[in-house]
C-alpha cells in the first residue's frame, strides 16, 4: 500500500472524530423525566386504560378519538369497567392532567417529539400550586 | 317537541353544562351516554334552519353573531388602521345586505323594508355541497348521519378550493394565527379574554373554517348557539330542526310560511330558509 502510514493515521483520526461525541457524553446520560401526577389524577388511580398502555400508546388512542369524534360523531368512550368519558383532549384529558408542563412537555422534550396539539387546542392554565 | 322531550333536553343539557364529567360521575355508568342518545337533538337525519326575518333586527343578529363567535373562539381581526390586505376577516355567522344575501332577487324597486336591512347569513349546510366535492383531502365532508357539512381542521391543507367552490362565501381562511390577537395590542382590546371558550379549540394559520351547525352542542342535545341566543330575545326568531321529520317544528314553520333560500338556482340545495 502506497502511503499506508498516512492513510491509516487519517482513518484513525477520522474514527476518533466520529466516536468523540459518544466518548464525550459517556456516563452523563440525562435522566428520563419522572411524570408528575396532579392530586386529581392520583386520586382517580386509573386512566381510561391501563397505565402502561397509556404510556406507550396514548398518541394512538388520541388519534383514534380524534377520528371518531370529528369524523364519526362518536363522542363518548366507555371503558371496560363501564366508566363513560367525553372524548376530548382539551376537556377530559387535561381536566385530570392539568399540569401540562410536567405531564406532557417534560417527556416530549426529552424524546424530542413536537406534537402540534397545542397549536389549536388550549392548554390548561397552570398555577404554581397545581402540584400542592 | 312535546312536554316530555322538552324536560329531557332541559335536564340533560343542564347537567352537561354543569361541568361535563363531574356531572357524569354522579350518574350510573352508561346512563348519561344512553340518555344523550335518546335526545331529539341527537336524532336528526337532516338538520335545517328557518330564520324568521320578520322577527329579527340588527341587535338580535349582533347577539347571535357574538354568541357564535364567543363559543367557537372566532376572533375579530379587523383593525381599521391597518391596510386592507392585513385585515383578516374570519366569520361563521354574519350580517349581509339584501343584494348580497339574495343576488338575482334584487332590482331597483325592491321595497325599502327588504332593501335597507341586513340578513343573518351562515353556512347553508347544502344537500349537495360543492365545497365537499372540491376538497382534495376530505377535510370537509357532508356527515351522512345528520347532514351537517363538517370541517376537520386537522386534515385541512389550506388549498382554499372549498372557498372557491362555495357560492355563499360561508368559509374563511386563517391568513394568520388567530392567537396573534393575544399579542397585538390593538387586537387584544377588540378581543378581551381570547380564547373566549376554554373548552373549544382555536384554529391555526393556514386552515379554512366555517359554521359547523354547532355539532359539538348537538352531540350534547343542545340547540345551536345562535338559535338559543336569538330565541331568548325573540321566541321563534330561528327554528332549528329535522327536515326529515314531518312533525318537527321546522317543517311546521315551513308549512305555514312562505320561505326563500339563497341562490337555489345553483342546485346546491341550501338547508337554510328565510321568512321575509
Interface residues (C-beta under 8 A of the other chain):
Chain A: X66 X70 X71 X73 X75 X76 X78 X81 X82 X83 X84 X85 X86 X88 X90 X91 X92 X95 X116 X119 X120 X121 X122
Chain B: X20 X21 X24 X29 X30 X32 X33 X36 X141 X143 X145 X146 X150 X152 X153 X154 X177 X195 X198 X199 X200 X201 X202 X203 X204 X215 X219
